[in-house]
């Protein structure tokens, strides 16, 4: 960004709100991990069909993009039941 360019205030407010939402989501996720005995796993590629875990487990995808970075194990006992968030 050039020195003369400024970020619009509404964009800054939106960024601040997204940061708050992310903080709240992280707190909720960590709470679920502690209360359900689930885990936090990180790796590349989709966990669907390749990562076995219990319901409530979170998977962060190191090579993910919009809508494919965080997965939640919502059902099943094997390596299926992962949902991208």
MODELLER restraints for C-alpha pairs under 7 A, 6 or more apart:
rsr = mdl.restraints
at = mdl.atoms
rsr.add(forms.Gaussian(group=physical.xy_distance, feature=features.Distance(at['CA:32:A'], at['CA:56:A']), mean=6.83, stdev=0.5))
rsr.add(forms.Gaussian(group=physical.xy_distance, feature=features.Distance(at['CA:33:A'], at['CA:39:A']), mean=5.86, stdev=0.5))
rsr.add(forms.Gaussian(group=physical.xy_distance, feature=features.Distance(at['CA:33:A'], at['CA:56:A']), mean=6.81, stdev=0.5))
rsr.add(forms.Gaussian(group=physical.xy_distance, feature=features.Distance(at['CA:33:A'], at['CA:57:A']), mean=6.82, stdev=0.5))
rsr.add(forms.Gaussian(group=physical.xy_distance, feature=features.Distance(at['CA:36:A'], at['CA:56:A']), mean=6.80, stdev=0.5))
rsr.add(forms.Gaussian(group=physical.xy_distance, feature=features.Distance(at['CA:38:A'], at['CA:54:A']), mean=6.26, stdev=0.5))
rsr.add(forms.Gaussian(group=physical.xy_distance, feature=features.Distance(at['CA:38:A'], at['CA:55:A']), mean=6.99, stdev=0.5))
rsr.add(forms.Gaussian(group=physical.xy_distance, feature=features.Distance(at['CA:38:A'], at['CA:56:A']), mean=5.45, stdev=0.5))
rsr.add(forms.Gaussian(group=physical.xy_distance, feature=features.Distance(at['CA:38:A'], at['CA:57:A']), mean=4.65, stdev=0.5))
rsr.add(forms.Gaussian(group=physical.xy_distance, feature=features.Distance(at['CA:39:A'], at['CA:57:A']), mean=4.83, stdev=0.5))
rsr.add(forms.Gaussian(group=physical.xy_distance, feature=features.Distance(at['CA:39:A'], at['CA:58:A']), mean=6.34, stdev=0.5))
rsr.add(forms.Gaussian(group=physical.xy_distance, feature=features.Distance(at['CA:40:A'], at['CA:57:A']), mean=5.94, stdev=0.5))
rsr.add(forms.Gaussian(group=physical.xy_distance, feature=features.Distance(at['CA:40:A'], at['CA:58:A']), mean=4.87, stdev=0.5))
rsr.add(forms.Gaussian(group=physical.xy_distance, feature=features.Distance(at['CA:40:A'], at['CA:59:A']), mean=5.91, stdev=0.5))
rsr.add(forms.Gaussian(group=physical.xy_distance, feature=features.Distance(at['CA:41:A'], at['CA:58:A']), mean=6.14, stdev=0.5))
rsr.add(forms.Gaussian(group=physical.xy_distance, feature=features.Distance(at['CA:41:A'], at['CA:59:A']), mean=4.67, stdev=0.5))
rsr.add(forms.Gaussian(group=physical.xy_distance, feature=features.Distance(at['CA:41:A'], at['CA:60:A']), mean=6.31, stdev=0.5))
rsr.add(forms.Gaussian(group=physical.xy_distance, feature=features.Distance(at['CA:42:A'], at['CA:59:A']), mean=5.39, stdev=0.5))
rsr.add(forms.Gaussian(group=physical.xy_distance, feature=features.Distance(at['CA:42:A'], at['CA:60:A']), mean=4.69, stdev=0.5))
rsr.add(forms.Gaussian(group=physical.xy_distance, feature=features.Distance(at['CA:42:A'], at['CA:61:A']), mean=5.86, stdev=0.5))
rsr.add(forms.Gaussian(group=physical.xy_distance, feature=features.Distance(at['CA:42:A'], at['CA:62:A']), mean=6.81, stdev=0.5))
rsr.add(forms.Gaussian(group=physical.xy_distance, feature=features.Distance(at['CA:43:A'], at['CA:60:A']), mean=6.58, stdev=0.5))
rsr.add(forms.Gaussian(group=physical.xy_distance, feature=features.Distance(at['CA:43:A'], at['CA:61:A']), mean=5.29, stdev=0.5))
rsr.add(forms.Gaussian(group=physical.xy_distance, feature=features.Distance(at['CA:43:A'], at['CA:62:A']), mean=5.64, stdev=0.5))
rsr.add(forms.Gaussian(group=physical.xy_distance, feature=features.Distance(at['CA:44:A'], at['CA:61:A']), mean=5.22, stdev=0.5))
rsr.add(forms.Gaussian(group=physical.xy_distance, feature=features.Distance(at['CA:44:A'], at['CA:62:A']), mean=5.16, stdev=0.5))
rsr.add(forms.Gaussian(group=physical.xy_distance, feature=features.Distance(at['CA:44:A'], at['CA:63:A']), mean=5.47, stdev=0.5))
rsr.add(forms.Gaussian(group=physical.xy_distance, feature=features.Distance(at['CA:45:A'], at['CA:61:A']), mean=6.42, stdev=0.5))
rsr.add(forms.Gaussian(group=physical.xy_distance, feature=features.Distance(at['CA:45:A'], at['CA:63:A']), mean=6.66, stdev=0.5))
rsr.add(forms.Gaussian(group=physical.xy_distance, feature=features.Distance(at['CA:47:A'], at['CA:82:A']), mean=6.77, stdev=0.5))
rsr.add(forms.Gaussian(group=physical.xy_distance, feature=features.Distance(at['CA:48:A'], at['CA:79:A']), mean=6.11, stdev=0.5))
rsr.add(forms.Gaussian(group=physical.xy_distance, feature=features.Distance(at['CA:48:A'], at['CA:80:A']), mean=5.20, stdev=0.5))
rsr.add(forms.Gaussian(group=physical.xy_distance, feature=features.Distance(at['CA:48:A'], at['CA:81:A']), mean=6.88, stdev=0.5))
rsr.add(forms.Gaussian(group=physical.xy_distance, feature=features.Distance(at['CA:48:A'], at['CA:82:A']), mean=5.45, stdev=0.5))
rsr.add(forms.Gaussian(group=physical.xy_distance, feature=features.Distance(at['CA:49:A'], at['CA:79:A']), mean=4.87, stdev=0.5))
rsr.add(forms.Gaussian(group=physical.xy_distance, feature=features.Distance(at['CA:49:A'], at['CA:80:A']), mean=5.27, stdev=0.5))
rsr.add(forms.Gaussian(group=physical.xy_distance, feature=features.Distance(at['CA:50:A'], at['CA:79:A']), mean=5.61, stdev=0.5))
rsr.add(forms.Gaussian(group=physical.xy_distance, feature=features.Distance(at['CA:51:A'], at['CA:79:A']), mean=4.94, stdev=0.5))
rsr.add(forms.Gaussian(group=physical.xy_distance, feature=features.Distance(at['CA:52:A'], at['CA:78:A']), mean=4.99, stdev=0.5))
rsr.add(forms.Gaussian(group=physical.xy_distance, feature=features.Distance(at['CA:52:A'], at['CA:79:A']), mean=4.02, stdev=0.5))
rsr.add(forms.Gaussian(group=physical.xy_distance, feature=features.Distance(at['CA:53:A'], at['CA:77:A']), mean=6.77, stdev=0.5))
rsr.add(forms.Gaussian(group=physical.xy_distance, feature=features.Distance(at['CA:53:A'], at['CA:78:A']), mean=6.52, stdev=0.5))
rsr.add(forms.Gaussian(group=physical.xy_distance, feature=features.Distance(at['CA:53:A'], at['CA:79:A']), mean=6.60, stdev=0.5))
rsr.add(forms.Gaussian(group=physical.xy_distance, feature=features.Distance(at['CA:54:A'], at['CA:73:A']), mean=6.90, stdev=0.5))
rsr.add(forms.Gaussian(group=physical.xy_distance, feature=features.Distance(at['CA:54:A'], at['CA:77:A']), mean=5.99, stdev=0.5))
rsr.add(forms.Gaussian(group=physical.xy_distance, feature=features.Distance(at['CA:55:A'], at['CA:73:A']), mean=4.94, stdev=0.5))
rsr.add(forms.Gaussian(group=physical.xy_distance, feature=features.Distance(at['CA:55:A'], at['CA:74:A']), mean=5.27, stdev=0.5))
rsr.add(forms.Gaussian(group=physical.xy_distance, feature=features.Distance(at['CA:55:A'], at['CA:75:A']), mean=5.62, stdev=0.5))
rsr.add(forms.Gaussian(group=physical.xy_distance, feature=features.Distance(at['CA:55:A'], at['CA:76:A']), mean=6.88, stdev=0.5))
rsr.add(forms.Gaussian(group=physical.xy_distance, feature=features.Distance(at['CA:56:A'], at['CA:72:A']), mean=6.32, stdev=0.5))
rsr.add(forms.Gaussian(group=physical.xy_distance, feature=features.Distance(at['CA:56:A'], at['CA:73:A']), mean=5.34, stdev=0.5))
rsr.add(forms.Gaussian(group=physical.xy_distance, feature=features.Distance(at['CA:56:A'], at['CA:74:A']), mean=6.16, stdev=0.5))
rsr.add(forms.Gaussian(group=physical.xy_distance, feature=features.Distance(at['CA:57:A'], at['CA:72:A']), mean=5.95, stdev=0.5))
rsr.add(forms.Gaussian(group=physical.xy_distance, feature=features.Distance(at['CA:57:A'], at['CA:73:A']), mean=5.32, stdev=0.5))
rsr.add(forms.Gaussian(group=physical.xy_distance, feature=features.Distance(at['CA:58:A'], at['CA:71:A']), mean=5.79, stdev=0.5))
rsr.add(forms.Gaussian(group=physical.xy_distance, feature=features.Distance(at['CA:58:A'], at['CA:72:A']), mean=4.77, stdev=0.5))
rsr.add(forms.Gaussian(group=physical.xy_distance, feature=features.Distance(at['CA:58:A'], at['CA:73:A']), mean=6.44, stdev=0.5))
rsr.add(forms.Gaussian(group=physical.xy_distance, feature=features.Distance(at['CA:59:A'], at['CA:70:A']), mean=5.86, stdev=0.5))
rsr.add(forms.Gaussian(group=physical.xy_distance, feature=features.Distance(at['CA:59:A'], at['CA:71:A']), mean=5.02, stdev=0.5))
rsr.add(forms.Gaussian(group=physical.xy_distance, feature=features.Distance(at['CA:59:A'], at['CA:72:A']), mean=6.38, stdev=0.5))
rsr.add(forms.Gaussian(group=physical.xy_distance, feature=features.Distance(at['CA:60:A'], at['CA:69:A']), mean=5.58, stdev=0.5))
rsr.add(forms.Gaussian(group=physical.xy_distance, feature=features.Distance(at['CA:60:A'], at['CA:70:A']), mean=4.75, stdev=0.5))
rsr.add(forms.Gaussian(group=physical.xy_distance, feature=features.Distance(at['CA:60:A'], at['CA:71:A']), mean=6.39, stdev=0.5))
rsr.add(forms.Gaussian(group=physical.xy_distance, feature=features.Distance(at['CA:61:A'], at['CA:69:A']), mean=4.72, stdev=0.5))
rsr.add(forms.Gaussian(group=physical.xy_distance, feature=features.Distance(at['CA:61:A'], at['CA:70:A']), mean=6.24, stdev=0.5))
rsr.add(forms.Gaussian(group=physical.xy_distance, feature=features.Distance(at['CA:67:A'], at['CA:84:A']), mean=6.25, stdev=0.5))
rsr.add(forms.Gaussian(group=physical.xy_distance, feature=features.Distance(at['CA:67:A'], at['CA:85:A']), mean=5.60, stdev=0.5))
rsr.add(forms.Gaussian(group=physical.xy_distance, feature=features.Distance(at['CA:68:A'], at['CA:84:A']), mean=5.55, stdev=0.5))
rsr.add(forms.Gaussian(group=physical.xy_distance, feature=features.Distance(at['CA:68:A'], at['CA:85:A']), mean=6.78, stdev=0.5))
rsr.add(forms.Gaussian(group=physical.xy_distance, feature=features.Distance(at['CA:70:A'], at['CA:84:A']), mean=5.84, stdev=0.5))
rsr.add(forms.Gaussian(group=physical.xy_distance, feature=features.Distance(at['CA:70:A'], at['CA:85:A']), mean=5.55, stdev=0.5))
rsr.add(forms.Gaussian(group=physical.xy_distance, feature=features.Distance(at['CA:71:A'], at['CA:82:A']), mean=6.06, stdev=0.5))
rsr.add(forms.Gaussian(group=physical.xy_distance, feature=features.Distance(at['CA:71:A'], at['CA:83:A']), mean=5.26, stdev=0.5))
rsr.add(forms.Gaussian(group=physical.xy_distance, feature=features.Distance(at['CA:71:A'], at['CA:84:A']), mean=4.29, stdev=0.5))
rsr.add(forms.Gaussian(group=physical.xy_distance, feature=features.Distance(at['CA:71:A'], at['CA:85:A']), mean=5.74, stdev=0.5))
rsr.add(forms.Gaussian(group=physical.xy_distance, feature=features.Distance(at['CA:72:A'], at['CA:82:A']), mean=5.52, stdev=0.5))
rsr.add(forms.Gaussian(group=physical.xy_distance, feature=features.Distance(at['CA:72:A'], at['CA:83:A']), mean=5.33, stdev=0.5))
rsr.add(forms.Gaussian(group=physical.xy_distance, feature=features.Distance(at['CA:72:A'], at['CA:84:A']), mean=6.53, stdev=0.5))
rsr.add(forms.Gaussian(group=physical.xy_distance, feature=features.Distance(at['CA:73:A'], at['CA:81:A']), mean=5.58, stdev=0.5))
rsr.add(forms.Gaussian(group=physical.xy_distance, feature=features.Distance(at['CA:73:A'], at['CA:82:A']), mean=4.34, stdev=0.5))
rsr.add(forms.Gaussian(group=physical.xy_distance, feature=features.Distance(at['CA:73:A'], at['CA:83:A']), mean=6.31, stdev=0.5))
rsr.add(forms.Gaussian(group=physical.xy_distance, feature=features.Distance(at['CA:74:A'], at['CA:81:A']), mean=5.62, stdev=0.5))
rsr.add(forms.Gaussian(group=physical.xy_distance, feature=features.Distance(at['CA:74:A'], at['CA:82:A']), mean=6.06, stdev=0.5))
rsr.add(forms.Gaussian(group=physical.xy_distance, feature=features.Distance(at['CA:74:A'], at['CA:83:A']), mean=6.72, stdev=0.5))
rsr.add(forms.Gaussian(group=physical.xy_distance, feature=features.Distance(at['CA:75:A'], at['CA:81:A']), mean=4.69, stdev=0.5))
